[in-house]
């Protein structure tokens, strides 16, 4: 189980180059952390960056949000096993009618509704009577999630997911301490509130990466989340 010490606080690395990433990591000293790498830096620097960081002792959350027909998603997951990411995202909707889904011994987690989307905008865009929480429940109920490790969701949806699917891990962005700016996150929660909701992993980006002392901020968030 990876949820121990500070390995349940994931740092979202929204950098466009390896140079920017290592400039940030150098500020953390010898601290080994859980890093979320997304499309921006992976498309810029390539997948070999994953193994490089893992060899240095970091854990990697590969956030590519795979979304395609079942055969393509399954082959993509198989190809990514070479790099051994600790977490890998796919879109939940890519599991619809996917009878051959195979996580290949990876901890595959599914994305539902992005935390940047407002409730009213979601309802208007999809012309649905379901709010976000009920929509996610509907999606999970109508999808085979038996092989998933967890779900990426806003902190507000985690409690509902835990109630109906206690074996699924919840990975939640949109975490801010009281003094932090909201940025482009709409559905947010503090680390202590996330802890009280039994959230397994929290994902924090700019409050750490843009802080004058990112190691201090990282340890502060971890202390609040883990109550230590």
Residue pairs with C-beta under 8 A, 6 or more apart in sequence:
2 8
2 34
2 59
2 86
3 200
3 201
6 33
6 218
6 219
6 222
6 226
7 34
7 59
8 34
8 200
8 201
8 202
8 225
8 226
9 33
9 34
9 201
9 202
9 204
9 218
9 221
9 222
9 225
10 34
10 35
10 36
10 61
10 171
10 201
10 202
10 203
10 204
11 33
11 34
11 35
11 36
11 203
11 204
11 205
11 208
11 209
11 218
12 36
12 38
12 173
12 203
12 204
12 205
12 206
12 209
13 21
13 24
13 35
13 36
13 37
13 38
13 41
13 205
13 209
14 38
14 40
14 41
14 205
14 206
14 209
15 21
15 24
15 40
15 41
15 209
16 40
16 41
16 44
17 41
17 44
17 45
18 41
18 45
18 49
21 41
21 49
24 209
24 214
27 213
27 214
27 215
28 214
28 215
28 218
29 215
31 215
31 218
32 56
32 57
32 58
32 59
33 58
33 59
33 218
34 58
34 59
34 60
34 61
34 86
34 201
35 53
35 58
35 59
35 60
35 61
36 61
36 63
36 203
36 205
37 49
37 50
37 53
37 60
37 61
37 62
37 63
38 63
38 64
39 63
39 64
39 65
41 49
42 49
42 62
42 64
47 80
47 83
48 83
50 60
50 62
50 83
50 84
50 85
51 83
51 84
53 60
54 60
54 84
59 86
60 83
60 85
60 86
60 87
61 85
61 86
61 87
61 88
61 89
61 171
61 203
62 80
62 83
62 85
62 87
62 88
62 89
63 89
64 88
64 89
65 89
65 90
65 91
65 111
66 73
66 76
66 77
66 88
66 89
66 90
66 91
66 94
67 73
67 90
67 91
67 93
67 94
68 76
68 94
70 94
70 97
70 98
70 99
70 100
70 101
71 100
73 90
73 94
73 98
73 101
74 98
74 100
74 101
74 102
77 88
77 90
77 102
77 103
77 104
77 106
77 108
78 102
78 104
80 88
80 106
81 104
81 105
81 106
84 106
85 106
86 107
87 107
87 109
87 149
87 150
87 171
88 106
88 107
88 108
88 109
89 108
89 109
89 110
89 111
89 152
90 108
90 109
90 110
90 111
91 110
91 111
92 110
92 111
92 112
92 139
92 140
92 143
92 145
92 151
93 139
93 143
95 101
95 110
95 143
95 144
95 145
95 148
96 142
96 143
98 144
101 144
101 147
102 147
103 147
103 148
103 149
107 149
107 150
108 147
108 148
108 149
109 148
109 149
109 150
109 151
109 152
109 169
109 171
110 145
110 148
110 150
110 151
110 152
111 152
112 136
112 139
112 140
112 151
112 152
112 153
112 157
113 122
113 132
113 135
113 136
113 153
113 154
113 157
115 154
115 172
115 173
115 174
115 185
115 186
115 187
115 188
116 184
116 185
116 186
117 132
117 186
118 186
119 131
119 132
122 128
122 131
122 132
122 135
123 129
123 130
123 131
126 135
128 135
130 138
132 154
132 157
132 187
133 156
133 157
133 160
136 153
136 157
136 160
136 161
137 160
137 164
140 151
140 161
140 164
140 165
145 151
145 165
145 168
148 168
149 168
149 169
150 168
150 169
150 170
150 171
150 200
150 201
151 161
151 165
151 168
151 169
151 170
151 171
152 171
152 172
152 173
153 161
153 170
153 171
153 172
154 172
154 173
154 174
154 187
154 188
154 189
155 172
155 174
155 175
155 187
155 188
155 189
155 193
155 194
155 197
155 199
156 187
156 189
158 170
158 172
158 194
158 197
158 198
158 199
159 197
159 198
161 168
161 170
162 168
162 170
162 197
162 198
169 200
169 201
170 198
170 199
170 200
170 201
171 200
171 201
171 202
171 203
172 189
172 194
172 199
172 201
172 202
172 203
173 185
173 202
173 203
173 204
173 205
174 185
174 186
174 187
174 188
174 189
175 188
175 189
175 190
175 191
175 194
175 202
175 203
175 204
175 221
175 225
176 182
176 185
176 188
176 189
176 190
176 204
176 207
177 190
177 191
177 207
177 220
177 221
177 224
178 190
180 207
181 206
181 207
182 188
183 206
189 197
190 224
191 202
191 221
191 222
191 224
191 225
192 224
192 225
192 227
194 202
194 225
195 224
195 225
195 226
195 227
202 221
202 225
204 218
204 221
207 217
207 221
208 214
208 217
208 218
208 221
211 217
222 228
